Amino acid sequence: MRIDKIRIKNFKGFEEEIFLLNPHFTVFIGDNAKGKTSVLDALAVAAGSFLRGIDVAKLESRSIDKNEIRVVTKDGQPLPQIPVEIHAFGNVNGKDIDEGWLRTVDKISPKKTNTTYVKAKNIEKVAEDMLKLSRSGSNVIFPVIAYLGTGRLWAEHEEKKTEYKKTGEGVSQAYINCLSPKSSSKEFLSWYKTYEDEIRKFDQDSDKLLLKTFNSTIVSMIPDNHWQDMAYSFAAEDLTGIFVTPNGEKEKLQFRQLSDGYRNIIGMVADIAYRCLKLNPHLGKNAVKETPGIVLIDELDLHLHPNWQRRIIEDLKNTFPSIQFVATTHSPFIIQSLREDELRNLDSKIISQKNPKDIPINKVITDIMDVESIKSDDFEKRFNDARSELEKIENARPDKKLTMDDYIEVSKLLGKLLEEETDDAVYKAFLEKQKEADDETN
Amino acid sequence: MRPIDKGSWPTKGSHGVRKRVFNDWTRAIPFLKGRTGRFCHLCEMKVTNAIAIEHIKPKEHFRRLQAHWDNFLLICNQCNSHKLATIPISPYKKKYYWPHLNNTIKAFDFKITGEIIPNTTYLTTQPQIDRANATIGLYGLDKTVTAQGNSDDRLLERLEAYKQAIDRLIEYTGVPQLATVPAIVANAKNTGFFSVWLKVFDSVPVVKAALIDCPDFHLASTNSFNAAYQLTDRNPANAADPI
């Protein structure tokens, strides 16, 4: 499942906007209150339309809430604007849905706001057919759908005991709370506890494989090979990581003892991986790598150190290569780690031509995030100085024909100007080397 | 400015008789890229994914032309953001120089200072110079610094192209000869700014010919060069301004 394009009308702050999404990773940036989370909410409505076709998860689909209708204030009174429309275009189960699927609110009634689904029947039908095939014994690959909102820090204030989990149809469990902006940490915890217990008692190879996949997925997300393995501790009623200190000693740490940053990432990855394994256990050890789907993440940088912010996107891409991610952020480090077509700026339509990867961090802040107070370097003065030197050379040749000596001089002047300004580290190093060589010959 | 040939309106169907519909004009991008190369039609900057369709006559004011092939150019975000709300003065074909209609290499000079000015070697009358200046103004081609005091991306990229072209010239003419013709052409494709490379290598016929013949610059069908690789006029019937 993939959404390529979404049109949002009269939804929260949006009058009417169209956004194109990258098939792998899209990051929305913008000032507070510019609508970053609203885009994710709209995508949740669109992605949730699929769940209407999954009978056991039907209630997990998300409708448009009454207070999400755009309101225009005129003469002091709020005027709700209808119709609200969320129109998504994309690909489900390998087939393009060219006409898209559309969810709307057409009328306002005092009691209940009804979100229509008649124009989203096409995607509902695809889901129904997939479910039918799956129940008749075929291996159907279901898409993971998840919305990780800012409330996702799992186990915070949760003192509840982790229950054993009864097994059930994958789709009925994998979509639980998938679109509520809180991830359901207890779900994967219960599953993990039950599963590990089962393996201990019955020792089934296929079960072992899935648990191993889950473990390695999570361990792989922790930088610098800090974590070696993990297991459920019945004594502590919590997941426990096997941790290696810099001295090479093994240490056990419960996940609830971890920092917010670690718990954020582990909670997020565990949630997605759990859903993948539940949906498509027939994929075995490839269940995490090959499960498609859409995952929405609000404030990807939550509690992360800049070093981790820099690599989180690559890590997610490598861990879940078939999933389409849409995220929001305020972090220049995350922006800098993006490729050219992965950034959407809600503050301005003008996107820099350059790959954000090649832009120095101070320029990410001034040019892309539009923060003015950062002292921008005085390009104008340096440019004007270089220009007068260059003009001198040019004006000395009335026939406009520069000699080779002129060119050597021009090359040096341009090199000096560009060295200060260039964004390409390799090119910069090259220019520096060239300058050194010039200085030596002089 | 590199002249281009967009060709006729793309067609579909087995006999190629029905015009393609461009209600979603971004669908014209692959056709323009395929026929004219991956460079901004106005500033010549190399563009990859972040590219837009320029509606010569703005689609907000000329709804009929929003899906019209003749109204399209390939444009980078910098040039596009300078145009935004500006409506070209009518008749736009006479008031400005256009890369798909004129031999725009004759119209503009790329100075080593990075500036773009009317090319007075070929523009001899005041109306011609006004016409070139109008084009520069319409897309802000002469911008050097942004409002925040940072460099205009196009200027910086142009200066980088200049630096690389000059370095290749120095290497090519030096003893021993360090740069080869194919390497120079590959470098030019990589930086964009064909006009800059053409100007720097104007006195080296072998390289000049290789640049003009390079298929990635799509110059063959623009009628902008003769067999001797000299600049020619694209509108010889127009006595007042044949460029």
Interface residues (C-beta under 8 A of the other chain):
Chain A: E340 D341 K349 I350 I351 S352 Q353 K354 K363 T366 D367 E372 S376 D377 D378 F379 E380 F383 A386 R387 L390 E391 I393 E394 K400 K401 L402 M404 Y407 I408 V410 S411 L414 G415 L417 L418 E421 T422 Y427
Chain B: M45 V47 T48 N49 A50 C76 N77 Q78 S81 K111 I112 T113 G114 E115 T121 T144 V145 T146 Q148 G149 N150 S151 D153 L155 L156 E157 L159 E160 Y162 K163 I166 D167 L169 I170 T173 V200 S203
